[in-house]
Amino acid sequence: MSSRERSRVVDAALRSLPSLAVFVVGLVVWEVWVNVRDVPAYLYPSASEVGSELLAEGPSLAADDLRWTMIEAVLGFLLGSFAAVLTAIVFVHAKFIERVLFPWAIVLQTVPIVAVAPLLTIWFGFTLQPKVIIAALICFFPVLVNTTKGFRAISSQALELMRILSATRWSIFWRLRVPSSLPYVFAGLKVASTLSVIGAIVAEFTGADRGIGFVIIQASYRLDTRLMFAGIALSSAAGVVFFNVIGALERLALRWPDARLEQ
């Protein structure tokens, strides 16, 4: 490892220290509060009890249920993001179609996912399809909005120059709009990566025989709050990992100076 790479690792570790400190303080406050108030475990387990549950059940949950949930989330993320990018391409080249369809995209976003999930389960059964569709629906809008904005966030001088050079619409799109839009696209993808996990779990609430959502629902029936918290912790960790994977892809794709949007 070169000195520059070591320096980057050290910088990343130092930047993460405040977040880790907040996490540790939160666990300590949680543990102390539950023990001081003597809260029953079936109402609110302590951090140590949840940690013990994660150690006992975490490996099996991660190997089976979390893996299945992430398959649903990733497939929904890919489907929703692909559909959103294609729609954004149409919108940026056809203003009339955008005026007609964009309000319906807003309507689609405002429809309660909890209400749609049971319908999809009735139509498609307890299969993979309704979970993927729900995850795709919840990913679609943020990617659409950011990608459309990105395609239009181009320099007017650069656009005028390409038109003077008789560039085709296809050439303007690939050589100007796509590079300019990438920071916005990745911003939308990072939002969608976390939402896809939520969508998959919500879909599992309405009908599934495995997955983190299924585990949480079954644990709630038994008042097993430790297992519920363990499932929530695993799903949150998976969402964070997915978000950081997209962030790593963003860093690989956007290497020129000032390419990434300010976070």
CYANA upper distance limits for C-alpha pairs under 8 A (distance plus 0.5 A):
  1 MET  CA      5 GLU  CA      6.63
  1 MET  CA      6 ARG  CA      7.02
  2 SER  CA      6 ARG  CA      6.76
  3 SER  CA      7 SER  CA      6.56
  4 ARG  CA      8 ARG  CA      6.79
  5 GLU  CA      9 VAL  CA      6.80
  6 ARG  CA     10 VAL  CA      6.69
  7 SER  CA     11 ASP  CA      6.57
  8 ARG  CA     12 ALA  CA      6.57
  9 VAL  CA     13 ALA  CA      6.67
 10 VAL  CA     14 LEU  CA      6.65
 11 ASP  CA     15 ARG  CA      6.63
 12 ALA  CA     16 SER  CA      6.78
 13 ALA  CA     17 LEU  CA      6.95
 16 SER  CA     20 LEU  CA      6.76
 17 LEU  CA     21 ALA  CA      6.51
 18 PRO  CA     22 VAL  CA      6.76
 19 SER  CA     23 PHE  CA      6.74
 20 LEU  CA     24 VAL  CA      6.68
 21 ALA  CA     25 VAL  CA      6.63
 22 VAL  CA     26 GLY  CA      6.53
 23 PHE  CA     27 LEU  CA      6.82
 24 VAL  CA     28 VAL  CA      6.77
 25 VAL  CA     29 VAL  CA      6.63
 26 GLY  CA     30 TRP  CA      6.54
 27 LEU  CA     31 GLU  CA      6.60
 27 LEU  CA     47 ALA  CA      6.63
 28 VAL  CA     32 VAL  CA      6.61
 28 VAL  CA     47 ALA  CA      8.43
 29 VAL  CA     33 TRP  CA      6.40
 30 TRP  CA     34 VAL  CA      6.74
 30 TRP  CA     46 SER  CA      7.16
 30 TRP  CA     47 ALA  CA      6.79
 31 GLU  CA     35 ASN  CA      6.76
 31 GLU  CA     46 SER  CA      5.70
 31 GLU  CA     47 ALA  CA      5.81
 31 GLU  CA     48 SER  CA      7.46
 32 VAL  CA     36 VAL  CA      6.38
 33 TRP  CA     37 ARG  CA      6.48
 34 VAL  CA     38 ASP  CA      6.22
 34 VAL  CA     39 VAL  CA      5.87
 34 VAL  CA     44 TYR  CA      7.86
 34 VAL  CA     45 PRO  CA      7.77
 34 VAL  CA     46 SER  CA      6.24
 35 ASN  CA     39 VAL  CA      7.27
 35 ASN  CA     46 SER  CA      7.85
 39 VAL  CA     43 LEU  CA      7.41
 39 VAL  CA     44 TYR  CA      6.82
 39 VAL  CA     45 PRO  CA      8.07
 40 PRO  CA     44 TYR  CA      6.80
 40 PRO  CA     45 PRO  CA      7.53
 41 ALA  CA     45 PRO  CA      4.76
 41 ALA  CA     46 SER  CA      7.65
 41 ALA  CA    225 THR  CA      7.81
 41 ALA  CA    226 ARG  CA      8.12
 42 TYR  CA    223 LEU  CA      6.47
 42 TYR  CA    224 ASP  CA      6.77
 42 TYR  CA    225 THR  CA      6.14
 42 TYR  CA    226 ARG  CA      8.17
 43 LEU  CA    223 LEU  CA      8.46
 43 LEU  CA    225 THR  CA      7.31
 44 TYR  CA    225 THR  CA      7.29
 45 PRO  CA     49 GLU  CA      6.56
 45 PRO  CA     50 VAL  CA      7.09
 45 PRO  CA    225 THR  CA      7.18
 45 PRO  CA    226 ARG  CA      6.47
 46 SER  CA     50 VAL  CA      6.87
 47 ALA  CA     51 GLY  CA      6.57
 48 SER  CA     52 SER  CA      6.62
 49 GLU  CA     53 GLU  CA      6.71
 49 GLU  CA    226 ARG  CA      7.24
 50 VAL  CA     54 LEU  CA      6.67
 50 VAL  CA    226 ARG  CA      5.74
 50 VAL  CA    227 LEU  CA      7.90
 50 VAL  CA    229 PHE  CA      6.94
 50 VAL  CA    230 ALA  CA      6.53
 51 GLY  CA     55 LEU  CA      6.75
 51 GLY  CA    230 ALA  CA      8.18
 52 SER  CA     56 ALA  CA      6.67
 53 GLU  CA     57 GLU  CA      6.25
 53 GLU  CA     58 GLY  CA      7.61
 53 GLU  CA    226 ARG  CA      6.88
 53 GLU  CA    227 LEU  CA      7.00
 53 GLU  CA    230 ALA  CA      7.02
 54 LEU  CA     58 GLY  CA      4.87
 54 LEU  CA     59 PRO  CA      8.29
 54 LEU  CA    227 LEU  CA      8.46
 54 LEU  CA    230 ALA  CA      6.09
 55 LEU  CA     59 PRO  CA      7.84
 57 GLU  CA     61 LEU  CA      6.57
 58 GLY  CA     62 ALA  CA      6.39
 58 GLY  CA    230 ALA  CA      7.83
 58 GLY  CA    234 LEU  CA      8.29
 59 PRO  CA     63 ALA  CA      6.55
 60 SER  CA     64 ASP  CA      6.68
 60 SER  CA     65 ASP  CA      8.32
 61 LEU  CA     65 ASP  CA      5.61
 61 LEU  CA     66 LEU  CA      6.43
 61 LEU  CA    212 ILE  CA      8.20
 61 LEU  CA    231 GLY  CA      8.36
 62 ALA  CA     66 LEU  CA      5.14
 62 ALA  CA     67 ARG  CA      6.51
 62 ALA  CA    234 LEU  CA      8.01
 63 ALA  CA     67 ARG  CA      6.34
 64 ASP  CA     68 TRP  CA      6.73
 64 ASP  CA    210 ARG  CA      8.32
 64 ASP  CA    211 GLY  CA      7.87
 65 ASP  CA     69 THR  CA      6.74
 65 ASP  CA    210 ARG  CA      6.09
 65 ASP  CA    211 GLY  CA      4.38
 65 ASP  CA    212 ILE  CA      5.87
 65 ASP  CA    215 VAL  CA      8.12
 66 LEU  CA     70 MET  CA      6.59
 66 LEU  CA    211 GLY  CA      6.31
 66 LEU  CA    212 ILE  CA      6.12
 66 LEU  CA    234 LEU  CA      7.87
 66 LEU  CA    235 SER  CA      7.65
 67 ARG  CA     71 ILE  CA      6.75
 67 ARG  CA    211 GLY  CA      8.11
 68 TRP  CA     72 GLU  CA      6.97
 68 TRP  CA    210 ARG  CA      7.79
 68 TRP  CA    211 GLY  CA      6.05
 69 THR  CA     73 ALA  CA      6.66
 69 THR  CA    197 VAL  CA      7.84
 69 THR  CA    200 ALA  CA      6.72
 69 THR  CA    201 ILE  CA      7.34
 69 THR  CA    211 GLY  CA      5.55
 69 THR  CA    212 ILE  CA      6.76
 69 THR  CA    213 GLY  CA      8.42
 70 MET  CA     74 VAL  CA      6.36
 70 MET  CA    197 VAL  CA      7.32
 70 MET  CA    200 ALA  CA      8.35
 70 MET  CA    238 ALA  CA      8.18
 71 ILE  CA     75 LEU  CA      6.59
 72 GLU  CA     76 GLY  CA      6.53
 72 GLU  CA    128 LEU  CA      7.45
 72 GLU  CA    131 LYS  CA      6.51
 72 GLU  CA    132 VAL  CA      5.65
 72 GLU  CA    135 ALA  CA      7.84
 72 GLU  CA    200 ALA  CA      6.45
 73 ALA  CA     77 PHE  CA      6.43
 73 ALA  CA    131 LYS  CA      8.35
 73 ALA  CA    132 VAL  CA      7.11
 73 ALA  CA    135 ALA  CA      6.38
 73 ALA  CA    196 SER  CA      5.40
 73 ALA  CA    197 VAL  CA      5.55
 73 ALA  CA    199 GLY  CA      7.74
 73 ALA  CA    200 ALA  CA      5.91
 74 VAL  CA     78 LEU  CA      6.62
 74 VAL  CA    193 SER  CA      8.41
 74 VAL  CA    196 SER  CA      7.62
 75 LEU  CA     79 LEU  CA      6.61
 75 LEU  CA    132 VAL  CA      6.54
 75 LEU  CA    136 ALA  CA      8.31
 76 GLY  CA     80 GLY  CA      6.34
 76 GLY  CA    131 LYS  CA      8.13
 76 GLY  CA    132 VAL  CA      4.88
 76 GLY  CA    133 ILE  CA      6.60
 76 GLY  CA    134 ILE  CA      7.71
 76 GLY  CA    135 ALA  CA      5.05
 76 GLY  CA    136 ALA  CA      4.62
 76 GLY  CA    137 LEU  CA      8.33
 76 GLY  CA    139 CYS  CA      8.07
 76 GLY  CA    196 SER  CA      7.01
 76 GLY  CA    200 ALA  CA      8.49
 77 PHE  CA     81 SER  CA      6.34
 77 PHE  CA    135 ALA  CA      6.85
 77 PHE  CA    136 ALA  CA      6.02
 77 PHE  CA    139 CYS  CA      6.55
 77 PHE  CA    192 ALA  CA      7.27
 77 PHE  CA    193 SER  CA      6.99
 77 PHE  CA    196 SER  CA      6.19
 78 LEU  CA     82 PHE  CA      6.43
 78 LEU  CA    136 ALA  CA      7.99
 79 LEU  CA     83 ALA  CA      6.68
 79 LEU  CA    136 ALA  CA      6.21
 80 GLY  CA     84 ALA  CA      6.56
 80 GLY  CA    135 ALA  CA      7.96
 80 GLY  CA    136 ALA  CA      4.45
 80 GLY  CA    137 LEU  CA      6.66
 80 GLY  CA    138 ILE  CA      8.22
 80 GLY  CA    139 CYS  CA      5.90
 80 GLY  CA    140 PHE  CA      5.20
 81 SER  CA     85 VAL  CA      6.63
 81 SER  CA    136 ALA  CA      7.88
 81 SER  CA    139 CYS  CA      6.99
 81 SER  CA    140 PHE  CA      6.32
 81 SER  CA    143 VAL  CA      6.56
 81 SER  CA    144 LEU  CA      8.25
 81 SER  CA    189 LEU  CA      7.75
 81 SER  CA    192 ALA  CA      8.42
 82 PHE  CA     86 LEU  CA      6.77
 83 ALA  CA     87 THR  CA      6.62
 83 ALA  CA    140 PHE  CA      7.58
 84 ALA  CA     88 ALA  CA      6.56
 84 ALA  CA    140 PHE  CA      5.86
 84 ALA  CA    141 PHE  CA      7.58
 84 ALA  CA    143 VAL  CA      6.36
 84 ALA  CA    144 LEU  CA      5.10
 84 ALA  CA    147 THR  CA      8.33
 85 VAL  CA     89 ILE  CA      6.74
 85 VAL  CA    143 VAL  CA      7.59
 85 VAL  CA    144 LEU  CA      6.70
 85 VAL  CA    147 THR  CA      6.93
 86 LEU  CA     90 VAL  CA      6.98
 87 THR  CA     91 PHE  CA      6.65
 87 THR  CA    144 LEU  CA      7.55
 88 ALA  CA     92 VAL  CA      6.62
 88 ALA  CA    144 LEU  CA      6.30
 88 ALA  CA    145 VAL  CA      8.31
 88 ALA  CA    147 THR  CA      6.64
 88 ALA  CA    148 THR  CA      5.41
 88 ALA  CA    151 PHE  CA      8.44
 89 ILE  CA     93 HIS  CA      6.97
 89 ILE  CA    148 THR  CA      7.85
 89 ILE  CA    151 PHE  CA      8.36
 90 VAL  CA     94 ALA  CA      6.36
 90 VAL  CA     97 ILE  CA      8.03
 90 VAL  CA     98 GLU  CA      8.16
 91 PHE  CA     95 LYS  CA      6.39
 91 PHE  CA     97 ILE  CA      6.80
 91 PHE  CA     98 GLU  CA      5.25
 91 PHE  CA    148 THR  CA      7.65
 92 VAL  CA     98 GLU  CA      8.22
 92 VAL  CA    148 THR  CA      7.06
 92 VAL  CA    151 PHE  CA      7.35
 92 VAL  CA    152 ARG  CA      7.71
 94 ALA  CA     98 GLU  CA      7.00
 95 LYS  CA     99 ARG  CA      6.71
 96 PHE  CA    100 VAL  CA      6.81
 97 ILE  CA    101 LEU  CA      6.47
 98 GLU  CA    102 PHE  CA      5.82
 99 ARG  CA    103 PRO  CA      7.81
100 VAL  CA    104 TRP  CA      8.30
101 LEU  CA    105 ALA  CA      6.94
102 PHE  CA    106 ILE  CA      6.95
103 PRO  CA    107 VAL  CA      6.82
104 TRP  CA    108 LEU  CA      6.57
105 ALA  CA    109 GLN  CA      6.80
105 ALA  CA    141 PHE  CA      7.40
106 ILE  CA    110 THR  CA      6.84
106 ILE  CA    141 PHE  CA      8.08
107 VAL  CA    111 VAL  CA      6.90
108 LEU  CA    137 LEU  CA      8.40
109 GLN  CA    137 LEU  CA      8.17
109 GLN  CA    138 ILE  CA      7.62
109 GLN  CA    141 PHE  CA      6.88
111 VAL  CA    115 ALA  CA      8.20
111 VAL  CA    116 VAL  CA      8.06
112 PRO  CA    116 VAL  CA      7.05
113 ILE  CA    117 ALA  CA      6.49
113 ILE  CA    134 ILE  CA      7.66
113 ILE  CA    138 ILE  CA      8.28
113 ILE  CA    199 GLY  CA      8.23
113 ILE  CA    202 VAL  CA      8.18
114 VAL  CA    118 PRO  CA      7.80
114 VAL  CA    202 VAL  CA      7.23
114 VAL  CA    203 ALA  CA      8.12
115 ALA  CA    119 LEU  CA      7.83
116 VAL  CA    120 LEU  CA      6.93
116 VAL  CA    134 ILE  CA      8.45
117 ALA  CA    121 THR  CA      6.73
117 ALA  CA    130 PRO  CA      7.60
117 ALA  CA    131 LYS  CA      8.44
117 ALA  CA    134 ILE  CA      7.20
117 ALA  CA    202 VAL  CA      8.01
117 ALA  CA    203 ALA  CA      5.91
117 ALA  CA    206 THR  CA      6.93
118 PRO  CA    122 ILE  CA      6.71
118 PRO  CA    203 ALA  CA      8.29
118 PRO  CA    206 THR  CA      6.05
118 PRO  CA    207 GLY  CA      8.06
119 LEU  CA    123 TRP  CA      6.73
120 LEU  CA    124 PHE  CA      6.33
120 LEU  CA    125 GLY  CA      8.02
120 LEU  CA    130 PRO  CA      5.81
121 THR  CA    125 GLY  CA      5.29
121 THR  CA    126 PHE  CA      6.59
121 THR  CA    127 THR  CA      8.40
121 THR  CA    130 PRO  CA      6.37
121 THR  CA    206 THR  CA      7.62
121 THR  CA    207 GLY  CA      6.99
124 PHE  CA    129 GLN  CA      7.20
124 PHE  CA    130 PRO  CA      6.81
125 GLY  CA    130 PRO  CA      8.20
126 PHE  CA    130 PRO  CA      8.31
126 PHE  CA    207 GLY  CA      6.31
126 PHE  CA    208 ALA  CA      6.12
126 PHE  CA    209 ASP  CA      8.15
127 THR  CA    131 LYS  CA      8.24
127 THR  CA    208 ALA  CA      8.07
128 LEU  CA    132 VAL  CA      6.87
129 GLN  CA    133 ILE  CA      6.59
130 PRO  CA    134 ILE  CA      6.61
130 PRO  CA    203 ALA  CA      7.48
131 LYS  CA    135 ALA  CA      6.71
131 LYS  CA    199 GLY  CA      7.90
131 LYS  CA    200 ALA  CA      5.76
131 LYS  CA    203 ALA  CA      5.61
131 LYS  CA    204 GLU  CA      7.25
132 VAL  CA    136 ALA  CA      6.53
132 VAL  CA    200 ALA  CA      7.32
133 ILE  CA    137 LEU  CA      6.57
134 ILE  CA    138 ILE  CA      6.80
134 ILE  CA    199 GLY  CA      6.14
134 ILE  CA    200 ALA  CA      7.12
134 ILE  CA    203 ALA  CA      6.90
135 ALA  CA    139 CYS  CA      6.76
135 ALA  CA    195 LEU  CA      7.90
135 ALA  CA    196 SER  CA      5.20
135 ALA  CA    197 VAL  CA      7.66
135 ALA  CA    198 ILE  CA      8.04
135 ALA  CA    199 GLY  CA      4.89
135 ALA  CA    200 ALA  CA      5.82
135 ALA  CA    203 ALA  CA      8.48
136 ALA  CA    140 PHE  CA      6.51
136 ALA  CA    196 SER  CA      7.49
136 ALA  CA    199 GLY  CA      8.45
137 LEU  CA    141 PHE  CA      8.09
138 ILE  CA    192 ALA  CA      7.99
138 ILE  CA    195 LEU  CA      6.90
138 ILE  CA    196 SER  CA      7.06
138 ILE  CA    199 GLY  CA      6.76
139 CYS  CA    143 VAL  CA      7.19
139 CYS  CA    191 VAL  CA      8.47
139 CYS  CA    192 ALA  CA      5.17
139 CYS  CA    193 SER  CA      8.01
139 CYS  CA    195 LEU  CA      6.75
139 CYS  CA    196 SER  CA      6.50
140 PHE  CA    144 LEU  CA      6.57
140 PHE  CA    192 ALA  CA      8.16
141 PHE  CA    145 VAL  CA      6.63
142 PRO  CA    146 ASN  CA      6.66
142 PRO  CA    188 GLY  CA      5.82
142 PRO  CA    189 LEU  CA      8.22
142 PRO  CA    191 VAL  CA      7.45
142 PRO  CA    192 ALA  CA      7.08
143 VAL  CA    147 THR  CA      6.32
143 VAL  CA    185 VAL  CA      7.02
143 VAL  CA    188 GLY  CA      4.91
143 VAL  CA    189 LEU  CA      6.44
143 VAL  CA    192 ALA  CA      7.36
144 LEU  CA    148 THR  CA      6.48
144 LEU  CA    188 GLY  CA      8.25
145 VAL  CA    149 LYS  CA      6.71
145 VAL  CA    188 GLY  CA      8.23
146 ASN  CA    150 GLY  CA      6.52
146 ASN  CA    184 TYR  CA      5.75
146 ASN  CA    185 VAL  CA      6.25
146 ASN  CA    187 ALA  CA      7.56
146 ASN  CA    188 GLY  CA      5.93
147 THR  CA    151 PHE  CA      6.63
147 THR  CA    181 SER  CA      6.95
147 THR  CA    182 LEU  CA      8.44
147 THR  CA    184 TYR  CA      6.43
147 THR  CA    185 VAL  CA      5.38
147 THR  CA    188 GLY  CA      7.74
148 THR  CA    152 ARG  CA      7.06
149 LYS  CA    153 ALA  CA      6.61
149 LYS  CA    181 SER  CA      8.08
149 LYS  CA    184 TYR  CA      7.71
150 GLY  CA    154 ILE  CA      8.20
150 GLY  CA    177 ARG  CA      8.06
150 GLY  CA    180 SER  CA      6.97
150 GLY  CA    181 SER  CA      4.31
150 GLY  CA    182 LEU  CA      7.49
150 GLY  CA    183 PRO  CA      7.96
150 GLY  CA    184 TYR  CA      5.63
150 GLY  CA    185 VAL  CA      7.24
151 PHE  CA    177 ARG  CA      5.55
151 PHE  CA    178 VAL  CA      7.09
151 PHE  CA    180 SER  CA      7.35
151 PHE  CA    181 SER  CA      5.52
152 ARG  CA    177 ARG  CA      7.64
152 ARG  CA    181 SER  CA      8.18
153 ALA  CA    177 ARG  CA      8.25
153 ALA  CA    180 SER  CA      7.10
153 ALA  CA    181 SER  CA      7.28
154 ILE  CA    158 ALA  CA      8.00
154 ILE  CA    159 LEU  CA      7.79
154 ILE  CA    176 LEU  CA      7.68
154 ILE  CA    177 ARG  CA      6.94
154 ILE  CA    180 SER  CA      6.54
154 ILE  CA    181 SER  CA      8.46
155 SER  CA    159 LEU  CA      6.74
156 SER  CA    160 GLU  CA      6.58
157 GLN  CA    161 LEU  CA      6.60
158 ALA  CA    162 MET  CA      6.76
158 ALA  CA    176 LEU  CA      8.34
159 LEU  CA    163 ARG  CA      6.81
159 LEU  CA    172 ILE  CA      8.02
159 LEU  CA    176 LEU  CA      8.12
160 GLU  CA    164 ILE  CA      6.67
161 LEU  CA    165 LEU  CA      6.76
162 MET  CA    166 SER  CA      6.87
162 MET  CA    167 ALA  CA      5.82
162 MET  CA    172 ILE  CA      7.43
163 ARG  CA    167 ALA  CA      5.98
163 ARG  CA    168 THR  CA      8.34
167 ALA  CA    171 SER  CA      6.41
167 ALA  CA    172 ILE  CA      6.82
168 THR  CA    172 ILE  CA      6.70
169 ARG  CA    173 PHE  CA      6.57
170 TRP  CA    174 TRP  CA      6.83
171 SER  CA    175 ARG  CA      6.25
171 SER  CA    176 LEU  CA      8.25
172 ILE  CA    176 LEU  CA      5.75
172 ILE  CA    177 ARG  CA      7.00
173 PHE  CA    177 ARG  CA      5.27
173 PHE  CA    178 VAL  CA      6.59
174 TRP  CA    178 VAL  CA      5.81
174 TRP  CA    179 PRO  CA      7.93
175 ARG  CA    179 PRO  CA      7.21
176 LEU  CA    180 SER  CA      6.68
177 ARG  CA    181 SER  CA      6.44
178 VAL  CA    182 LEU  CA      6.82
181 SER  CA    185 VAL  CA      6.55
182 LEU  CA    186 PHE  CA      6.57
182 LEU  CA    254 LEU  CA      8.14
183 PRO  CA    187 ALA  CA      6.73
183 PRO  CA    250 GLU  CA      8.38
183 PRO  CA    254 LEU  CA      8.05
183 PRO  CA    259 ALA  CA      7.02
183 PRO  CA    260 ARG  CA      5.72
183 PRO  CA    261 LEU  CA      6.35
184 TYR  CA    188 GLY  CA      6.87
184 TYR  CA    261 LEU  CA      7.85
185 VAL  CA    189 LEU  CA      6.67
186 PHE  CA    190 LYS  CA      6.54
186 PHE  CA    246 ILE  CA      7.95
186 PHE  CA    247 GLY  CA      8.28
186 PHE  CA    250 GLU  CA      6.80
187 ALA  CA    191 VAL  CA      7.07
187 ALA  CA    261 LEU  CA      8.26
188 GLY  CA    192 ALA  CA      6.63
189 LEU  CA    193 SER  CA      6.46
189 LEU  CA    246 ILE  CA      7.63
190 LYS  CA    194 THR  CA      7.46
190 LYS  CA    243 PHE  CA      6.02
190 LYS  CA    246 ILE  CA      6.53
190 LYS  CA    247 GLY  CA      7.49
191 VAL  CA    195 LEU  CA      6.98
191 VAL  CA    243 PHE  CA      8.25
192 ALA  CA    196 SER  CA      6.38
193 SER  CA    197 VAL  CA      7.52
193 SER  CA    239 GLY  CA      7.53
193 SER  CA    242 PHE  CA      6.59
193 SER  CA    243 PHE  CA      6.17
193 SER  CA    246 ILE  CA      8.07
194 THR  CA    198 ILE  CA      7.28
194 THR  CA    239 GLY  CA      5.54
194 THR  CA    240 VAL  CA      7.75
194 THR  CA    242 PHE  CA      7.53
194 THR  CA    243 PHE  CA      6.78
195 LEU  CA    199 GLY  CA      6.59
196 SER  CA    200 ALA  CA      6.68
197 VAL  CA    201 ILE  CA      6.80
197 VAL  CA    235 SER  CA      7.79
197 VAL  CA    238 ALA  CA      8.37
197 VAL  CA    239 GLY  CA      6.70
198 ILE  CA    202 VAL  CA      6.62
199 GLY  CA    203 ALA  CA      6.63
200 ALA  CA    204 GLU  CA      6.79
200 ALA  CA    213 GLY  CA      8.33
201 ILE  CA    205 PHE  CA      6.95
201 ILE  CA    211 GLY  CA      7.99
201 ILE  CA    212 ILE  CA      6.90
201 ILE  CA    213 GLY  CA      5.02
201 ILE  CA    214 PHE  CA      8.39
202 VAL  CA    206 THR  CA      7.69
202 VAL  CA    213 GLY  CA      7.08
203 ALA  CA    207 GLY  CA      7.57
203 ALA  CA    213 GLY  CA      8.18
204 GLU  CA    208 ALA  CA      5.61
204 GLU  CA    210 ARG  CA      8.41
204 GLU  CA    211 GLY  CA      7.33
204 GLU  CA    212 ILE  CA      8.19
204 GLU  CA    213 GLY  CA      5.40
204 GLU  CA    214 PHE  CA      6.20
205 PHE  CA    213 GLY  CA      5.80
205 PHE  CA    214 PHE  CA      6.48
205 PHE  CA    217 ILE  CA      6.93
207 GLY  CA    214 PHE  CA      8.25
208 ALA  CA    214 PHE  CA      6.45
209 ASP  CA    214 PHE  CA      6.86
210 ARG  CA    214 PHE  CA      5.94
210 ARG  CA    215 VAL  CA      7.51
211 GLY  CA    215 VAL  CA      6.84
212 ILE  CA    216 ILE  CA      6.67
212 ILE  CA    231 GLY  CA      6.41
212 ILE  CA    232 ILE  CA      8.41
212 ILE  CA    235 SER  CA      7.57
213 GLY  CA    217 ILE  CA      6.72
213 GLY  CA    231 GLY  CA      8.49
214 PHE  CA    218 GLN  CA      6.63
215 VAL  CA    219 ALA  CA      6.52
215 VAL  CA    227 LEU  CA      8.39
215 VAL  CA    228 MET  CA      7.87
215 VAL  CA    231 GLY  CA      7.44
216 ILE  CA    220 SER  CA      6.61
216 ILE  CA    227 LEU  CA      7.73
216 ILE  CA    228 MET  CA      5.46
216 ILE  CA    231 GLY  CA      6.75
216 ILE  CA    232 ILE  CA      8.23
217 ILE  CA    221 TYR  CA      6.99
218 GLN  CA    222 ARG  CA      7.19
219 ALA  CA    223 LEU  CA      6.53
219 ALA  CA    224 ASP  CA      5.41
219 ALA  CA    225 THR  CA      7.27
219 ALA  CA    227 LEU  CA      6.69
219 ALA  CA    228 MET  CA      6.34
220 SER  CA    224 ASP  CA      6.52
220 SER  CA    225 THR  CA      7.30
220 SER  CA    228 MET  CA      7.38
224 ASP  CA    228 MET  CA      6.97
225 THR  CA    229 PHE  CA      6.56
226 ARG  CA    230 ALA  CA      6.65
227 LEU  CA    231 GLY  CA      6.62
228 MET  CA    232 ILE  CA      6.71
229 PHE  CA    233 ALA  CA      6.53
230 ALA  CA    234 LEU  CA      6.70
231 GLY  CA    235 SER  CA      6.68
232 ILE  CA    236 SER  CA      6.60
233 ALA  CA    237 ALA  CA      6.63
234 LEU  CA    238 ALA  CA      6.63
235 SER  CA    239 GLY  CA      6.69
236 SER  CA    240 VAL  CA      6.76
237 ALA  CA    241 VAL  CA      6.71
238 ALA  CA    242 PHE  CA      6.61
239 GLY  CA    243 PHE  CA      6.59
240 VAL  CA    244 ASN  CA      6.73
241 VAL  CA    245 VAL  CA      6.66
242 PHE  CA    246 ILE  CA      6.98
243 PHE  CA    247 GLY  CA      6.76
244 ASN  CA    248 ALA  CA      6.55
245 VAL  CA    249 LEU  CA      6.83
246 ILE  CA    250 GLU  CA      6.63
247 GLY  CA    251 ARG  CA      6.83
248 ALA  CA    252 LEU  CA      6.86
249 LEU  CA    253 ALA  CA      6.62
250 GLU  CA    254 LEU  CA      6.37
250 GLU  CA    260 ARG  CA      8.48
251 ARG  CA    255 ARG  CA      6.94
254 LEU  CA    259 ALA  CA      6.16
254 LEU  CA    260 ARG  CA      7.16
255 ARG  CA    259 ALA  CA      7.31
